[in-house]
């Protein structure tokens, strides 16, 4: 029983390591519909002293089609990060 538990722990740990590697290799860096990186958006926001997604949309068309980038843009505004390795919920 103990040996089986150790084996299961080992398998789960290996799966976890693979997931971590996949997250490192895959980065979310842009609004794919309008091909605009979060880095570009951050620069536009700084140059124009913008504070919200709505203000950004007045200057640059982003997050207006599929809107999958919205939680990342909001996180970028909040933290300044421009590269994300996790999937964020709306």
Phi and psi in radians as a Rosetta constraint file:
Dihedral C 1 N 2 CA 2 C 2 CIRCULARHARMONIC -1.139 0.35
Dihedral N 2 CA 2 C 2 N 3 CIRCULARHARMONIC -0.724 0.35
Dihedral C 2 N 3 CA 3 C 3 CIRCULARHARMONIC -1.105 0.35
Dihedral N 3 CA 3 C 3 N 4 CIRCULARHARMONIC -0.722 0.35
Dihedral C 3 N 4 CA 4 C 4 CIRCULARHARMONIC -1.131 0.35
Dihedral N 4 CA 4 C 4 N 5 CIRCULARHARMONIC -0.714 0.35
Dihedral C 4 N 5 CA 5 C 5 CIRCULARHARMONIC -1.083 0.35
Dihedral N 5 CA 5 C 5 N 6 CIRCULARHARMONIC -0.747 0.35
Dihedral C 5 N 6 CA 6 C 6 CIRCULARHARMONIC -1.114 0.35
Dihedral N 6 CA 6 C 6 N 7 CIRCULARHARMONIC -0.719 0.35
Dihedral C 6 N 7 CA 7 C 7 CIRCULARHARMONIC -1.091 0.35
Dihedral N 7 CA 7 C 7 N 8 CIRCULARHARMONIC -0.755 0.35
Dihedral C 7 N 8 CA 8 C 8 CIRCULARHARMONIC -1.118 0.35
Dihedral N 8 CA 8 C 8 N 9 CIRCULARHARMONIC -0.731 0.35
Dihedral C 8 N 9 CA 9 C 9 CIRCULARHARMONIC -1.056 0.35
Dihedral N 9 CA 9 C 9 N 10 CIRCULARHARMONIC -0.776 0.35
Dihedral C 9 N 10 CA 10 C 10 CIRCULARHARMONIC -1.067 0.35
Dihedral N 10 CA 10 C 10 N 11 CIRCULARHARMONIC -0.764 0.35
Dihedral C 10 N 11 CA 11 C 11 CIRCULARHARMONIC -1.099 0.35
Dihedral N 11 CA 11 C 11 N 12 CIRCULARHARMONIC -0.803 0.35
Dihedral C 11 N 12 CA 12 C 12 CIRCULARHARMONIC -1.126 0.35
Dihedral N 12 CA 12 C 12 N 13 CIRCULARHARMONIC -0.665 0.35
Dihedral C 12 N 13 CA 13 C 13 CIRCULARHARMONIC -1.113 0.35
Dihedral N 13 CA 13 C 13 N 14 CIRCULARHARMONIC -0.743 0.35
Dihedral C 13 N 14 CA 14 C 14 CIRCULARHARMONIC -1.120 0.35
Dihedral N 14 CA 14 C 14 N 15 CIRCULARHARMONIC -0.708 0.35
Dihedral C 14 N 15 CA 15 C 15 CIRCULARHARMONIC -1.115 0.35
Dihedral N 15 CA 15 C 15 N 16 CIRCULARHARMONIC -0.732 0.35
Dihedral C 15 N 16 CA 16 C 16 CIRCULARHARMONIC -1.062 0.35
Dihedral N 16 CA 16 C 16 N 17 CIRCULARHARMONIC -0.745 0.35
Dihedral C 16 N 17 CA 17 C 17 CIRCULARHARMONIC -1.099 0.35
Dihedral N 17 CA 17 C 17 N 18 CIRCULARHARMONIC -0.703 0.35
Dihedral C 17 N 18 CA 18 C 18 CIRCULARHARMONIC -1.108 0.35
Dihedral N 18 CA 18 C 18 N 19 CIRCULARHARMONIC -0.734 0.35
Dihedral C 18 N 19 CA 19 C 19 CIRCULARHARMONIC -1.107 0.35
Dihedral N 19 CA 19 C 19 N 20 CIRCULARHARMONIC -0.753 0.35
Dihedral C 19 N 20 CA 20 C 20 CIRCULARHARMONIC -1.035 0.35
Dihedral N 20 CA 20 C 20 N 21 CIRCULARHARMONIC -0.744 0.35
Dihedral C 20 N 21 CA 21 C 21 CIRCULARHARMONIC -1.118 0.35
Dihedral N 21 CA 21 C 21 N 22 CIRCULARHARMONIC -0.748 0.35
Dihedral C 21 N 22 CA 22 C 22 CIRCULARHARMONIC -1.068 0.35
Dihedral N 22 CA 22 C 22 N 23 CIRCULARHARMONIC -0.713 0.35
Dihedral C 22 N 23 CA 23 C 23 CIRCULARHARMONIC -1.122 0.35
Dihedral N 23 CA 23 C 23 N 24 CIRCULARHARMONIC -0.645 0.35
Dihedral C 23 N 24 CA 24 C 24 CIRCULARHARMONIC -1.189 0.35
Dihedral N 24 CA 24 C 24 N 25 CIRCULARHARMONIC -0.661 0.35
Dihedral C 24 N 25 CA 25 C 25 CIRCULARHARMONIC -1.306 0.35
Dihedral N 25 CA 25 C 25 N 26 CIRCULARHARMONIC -0.457 0.35
Dihedral C 25 N 26 CA 26 C 26 CIRCULARHARMONIC -1.881 0.35
Dihedral N 26 CA 26 C 26 N 27 CIRCULARHARMONIC 2.076 0.35
Dihedral C 26 N 27 CA 27 C 27 CIRCULARHARMONIC -2.177 0.35
Dihedral N 27 CA 27 C 27 N 28 CIRCULARHARMONIC 2.441 0.35
Dihedral C 27 N 28 CA 28 C 28 CIRCULARHARMONIC -1.698 0.35
Dihedral N 28 CA 28 C 28 N 29 CIRCULARHARMONIC 2.043 0.35
Dihedral C 28 N 29 CA 29 C 29 CIRCULARHARMONIC -2.261 0.35
Dihedral N 29 CA 29 C 29 N 30 CIRCULARHARMONIC -0.019 0.35
Dihedral C 29 N 30 CA 30 C 30 CIRCULARHARMONIC -2.798 0.35
Dihedral N 30 CA 30 C 30 N 31 CIRCULARHARMONIC 2.903 0.35
Dihedral C 30 N 31 CA 31 C 31 CIRCULARHARMONIC -1.406 0.35
Dihedral N 31 CA 31 C 31 N 32 CIRCULARHARMONIC 1.926 0.35
Dihedral C 31 N 32 CA 32 C 32 CIRCULARHARMONIC -1.279 0.35
Dihedral N 32 CA 32 C 32 N 33 CIRCULARHARMONIC -0.519 0.35
Dihedral C 32 N 33 CA 33 C 33 CIRCULARHARMONIC -1.151 0.35
Dihedral N 33 CA 33 C 33 N 34 CIRCULARHARMONIC -0.626 0.35
Dihedral C 33 N 34 CA 34 C 34 CIRCULARHARMONIC -1.987 0.35
Dihedral N 34 CA 34 C 34 N 35 CIRCULARHARMONIC 0.176 0.35
Dihedral C 34 N 35 CA 35 C 35 CIRCULARHARMONIC 0.824 0.35
Dihedral N 35 CA 35 C 35 N 36 CIRCULARHARMONIC 0.859 0.35
Dihedral C 35 N 36 CA 36 C 36 CIRCULARHARMONIC -2.140 0.35
Dihedral N 36 CA 36 C 36 N 37 CIRCULARHARMONIC 2.124 0.35
Dihedral C 36 N 37 CA 37 C 37 CIRCULARHARMONIC -1.296 0.35
Dihedral N 37 CA 37 C 37 N 38 CIRCULARHARMONIC 2.734 0.35
Dihedral C 37 N 38 CA 38 C 38 CIRCULARHARMONIC -1.132 0.35
Dihedral N 38 CA 38 C 38 N 39 CIRCULARHARMONIC -0.530 0.35
Dihedral C 38 N 39 CA 39 C 39 CIRCULARHARMONIC -1.085 0.35
Dihedral N 39 CA 39 C 39 N 40 CIRCULARHARMONIC -0.786 0.35
Dihedral C 39 N 40 CA 40 C 40 CIRCULARHARMONIC -1.078 0.35
Dihedral N 40 CA 40 C 40 N 41 CIRCULARHARMONIC -0.768 0.35
Dihedral C 40 N 41 CA 41 C 41 CIRCULARHARMONIC -1.073 0.35
Dihedral N 41 CA 41 C 41 N 42 CIRCULARHARMONIC -0.757 0.35
Dihedral C 41 N 42 CA 42 C 42 CIRCULARHARMONIC -1.051 0.35
Dihedral N 42 CA 42 C 42 N 43 CIRCULARHARMONIC -0.748 0.35
Dihedral C 42 N 43 CA 43 C 43 CIRCULARHARMONIC -1.108 0.35
Dihedral N 43 CA 43 C 43 N 44 CIRCULARHARMONIC -0.791 0.35
Dihedral C 43 N 44 CA 44 C 44 CIRCULARHARMONIC -1.053 0.35
Dihedral N 44 CA 44 C 44 N 45 CIRCULARHARMONIC -0.753 0.35
Dihedral C 44 N 45 CA 45 C 45 CIRCULARHARMONIC -1.122 0.35
Dihedral N 45 CA 45 C 45 N 46 CIRCULARHARMONIC -0.713 0.35
Dihedral C 45 N 46 CA 46 C 46 CIRCULARHARMONIC -1.171 0.35
Dihedral N 46 CA 46 C 46 N 47 CIRCULARHARMONIC -0.814 0.35
Dihedral C 46 N 47 CA 47 C 47 CIRCULARHARMONIC -1.091 0.35
Dihedral N 47 CA 47 C 47 N 48 CIRCULARHARMONIC -0.544 0.35
Dihedral C 47 N 48 CA 48 C 48 CIRCULARHARMONIC -1.860 0.35
Dihedral N 48 CA 48 C 48 N 49 CIRCULARHARMONIC 0.143 0.35
Dihedral C 48 N 49 CA 49 C 49 CIRCULARHARMONIC 0.906 0.35
Dihedral N 49 CA 49 C 49 N 50 CIRCULARHARMONIC 0.833 0.35
Dihedral C 49 N 50 CA 50 C 50 CIRCULARHARMONIC -1.583 0.35
Dihedral N 50 CA 50 C 50 N 51 CIRCULARHARMONIC 2.555 0.35
Dihedral C 50 N 51 CA 51 C 51 CIRCULARHARMONIC -2.113 0.35
Dihedral N 51 CA 51 C 51 N 52 CIRCULARHARMONIC -0.132 0.35
Dihedral C 51 N 52 CA 52 C 52 CIRCULARHARMONIC -2.490 0.35
Dihedral N 52 CA 52 C 52 N 53 CIRCULARHARMONIC 2.897 0.35
Dihedral C 52 N 53 CA 53 C 53 CIRCULARHARMONIC -1.100 0.35
Dihedral N 53 CA 53 C 53 N 54 CIRCULARHARMONIC -0.685 0.35
Dihedral C 53 N 54 CA 54 C 54 CIRCULARHARMONIC -1.078 0.35
Dihedral N 54 CA 54 C 54 N 55 CIRCULARHARMONIC -0.742 0.35
Dihedral C 54 N 55 CA 55 C 55 CIRCULARHARMONIC -1.129 0.35
Dihedral N 55 CA 55 C 55 N 56 CIRCULARHARMONIC -0.704 0.35
Dihedral C 55 N 56 CA 56 C 56 CIRCULARHARMONIC -1.080 0.35
Dihedral N 56 CA 56 C 56 N 57 CIRCULARHARMONIC -0.740 0.35
Dihedral C 56 N 57 CA 57 C 57 CIRCULARHARMONIC -1.097 0.35
Dihedral N 57 CA 57 C 57 N 58 CIRCULARHARMONIC -0.455 0.35
Dihedral C 57 N 58 CA 58 C 58 CIRCULARHARMONIC -1.239 0.35
Dihedral N 58 CA 58 C 58 N 59 CIRCULARHARMONIC -0.423 0.35
Dihedral C 58 N 59 CA 59 C 59 CIRCULARHARMONIC -1.754 0.35
Dihedral N 59 CA 59 C 59 N 60 CIRCULARHARMONIC -0.636 0.35
Dihedral C 59 N 60 CA 60 C 60 CIRCULARHARMONIC -2.440 0.35
Dihedral N 60 CA 60 C 60 N 61 CIRCULARHARMONIC 2.382 0.35
Dihedral C 60 N 61 CA 61 C 61 CIRCULARHARMONIC -1.363 0.35
Dihedral N 61 CA 61 C 61 N 62 CIRCULARHARMONIC 1.913 0.35
Dihedral C 61 N 62 CA 62 C 62 CIRCULARHARMONIC -2.552 0.35
Dihedral N 62 CA 62 C 62 N 63 CIRCULARHARMONIC 2.761 0.35
Dihedral C 62 N 63 CA 63 C 63 CIRCULARHARMONIC 0.915 0.35
Dihedral N 63 CA 63 C 63 N 64 CIRCULARHARMONIC 0.691 0.35
Dihedral C 63 N 64 CA 64 C 64 CIRCULARHARMONIC -2.109 0.35
Dihedral N 64 CA 64 C 64 N 65 CIRCULARHARMONIC -0.022 0.35
Dihedral C 64 N 65 CA 65 C 65 CIRCULARHARMONIC -1.935 0.35
Dihedral N 65 CA 65 C 65 N 66 CIRCULARHARMONIC -1.579 0.35
Dihedral C 65 N 66 CA 66 C 66 CIRCULARHARMONIC -1.364 0.35
Dihedral N 66 CA 66 C 66 N 67 CIRCULARHARMONIC -0.452 0.35
Dihedral C 66 N 67 CA 67 C 67 CIRCULARHARMONIC 1.178 0.35
Dihedral N 67 CA 67 C 67 N 68 CIRCULARHARMONIC 0.270 0.35
Dihedral C 67 N 68 CA 68 C 68 CIRCULARHARMONIC -1.166 0.35
Dihedral N 68 CA 68 C 68 N 69 CIRCULARHARMONIC -0.375 0.35
Dihedral C 68 N 69 CA 69 C 69 CIRCULARHARMONIC -1.468 0.35
Dihedral N 69 CA 69 C 69 N 70 CIRCULARHARMONIC -0.191 0.35
Dihedral C 69 N 70 CA 70 C 70 CIRCULARHARMONIC -0.923 0.35
Dihedral N 70 CA 70 C 70 N 71 CIRCULARHARMONIC -0.878 0.35
Dihedral C 70 N 71 CA 71 C 71 CIRCULARHARMONIC -1.102 0.35
Dihedral N 71 CA 71 C 71 N 72 CIRCULARHARMONIC -0.516 0.35
Dihedral C 71 N 72 CA 72 C 72 CIRCULARHARMONIC -1.278 0.35
Dihedral N 72 CA 72 C 72 N 73 CIRCULARHARMONIC -0.692 0.35
Dihedral C 72 N 73 CA 73 C 73 CIRCULARHARMONIC -1.132 0.35
Dihedral N 73 CA 73 C 73 N 74 CIRCULARHARMONIC -0.750 0.35
Dihedral C 73 N 74 CA 74 C 74 CIRCULARHARMONIC -1.081 0.35
Dihedral N 74 CA 74 C 74 N 75 CIRCULARHARMONIC -0.702 0.35
Dihedral C 74 N 75 CA 75 C 75 CIRCULARHARMONIC -1.169 0.35
Dihedral N 75 CA 75 C 75 N 76 CIRCULARHARMONIC -0.658 0.35
Dihedral C 75 N 76 CA 76 C 76 CIRCULARHARMONIC -1.087 0.35
Dihedral N 76 CA 76 C 76 N 77 CIRCULARHARMONIC -0.769 0.35
Dihedral C 76 N 77 CA 77 C 77 CIRCULARHARMONIC -1.094 0.35
Dihedral N 77 CA 77 C 77 N 78 CIRCULARHARMONIC -0.705 0.35
Dihedral C 77 N 78 CA 78 C 78 CIRCULARHARMONIC -1.244 0.35
Dihedral N 78 CA 78 C 78 N 79 CIRCULARHARMONIC -0.728 0.35
Dihedral C 78 N 79 CA 79 C 79 CIRCULARHARMONIC -1.985 0.35
Dihedral N 79 CA 79 C 79 N 80 CIRCULARHARMONIC -0.351 0.35
Dihedral C 79 N 80 CA 80 C 80 CIRCULARHARMONIC 1.534 0.35
Dihedral N 80 CA 80 C 80 N 81 CIRCULARHARMONIC -0.091 0.35
Dihedral C 80 N 81 CA 81 C 81 CIRCULARHARMONIC -1.193 0.35
Dihedral N 81 CA 81 C 81 N 82 CIRCULARHARMONIC 2.572 0.35
Dihedral C 81 N 82 CA 82 C 82 CIRCULARHARMONIC -2.236 0.35
Dihedral N 82 CA 82 C 82 N 83 CIRCULARHARMONIC 0.076 0.35
Dihedral C 82 N 83 CA 83 C 83 CIRCULARHARMONIC -2.389 0.35
Dihedral N 83 CA 83 C 83 N 84 CIRCULARHARMONIC 2.228 0.35
Dihedral C 83 N 84 CA 84 C 84 CIRCULARHARMONIC -2.187 0.35
Dihedral N 84 CA 84 C 84 N 85 CIRCULARHARMONIC 2.358 0.35
Dihedral C 84 N 85 CA 85 C 85 CIRCULARHARMONIC -1.876 0.35
Dihedral N 85 CA 85 C 85 N 86 CIRCULARHARMONIC 0.100 0.35
Dihedral C 85 N 86 CA 86 C 86 CIRCULARHARMONIC -2.239 0.35
Dihedral N 86 CA 86 C 86 N 87 CIRCULARHARMONIC 2.779 0.35
Dihedral C 86 N 87 CA 87 C 87 CIRCULARHARMONIC -1.567 0.35
Dihedral N 87 CA 87 C 87 N 88 CIRCULARHARMONIC 2.165 0.35
Dihedral C 87 N 88 CA 88 C 88 CIRCULARHARMONIC -1.736 0.35
Dihedral N 88 CA 88 C 88 N 89 CIRCULARHARMONIC 2.556 0.35
Dihedral C 88 N 89 CA 89 C 89 CIRCULARHARMONIC -1.571 0.35
Dihedral N 89 CA 89 C 89 N 90 CIRCULARHARMONIC 2.690 0.35
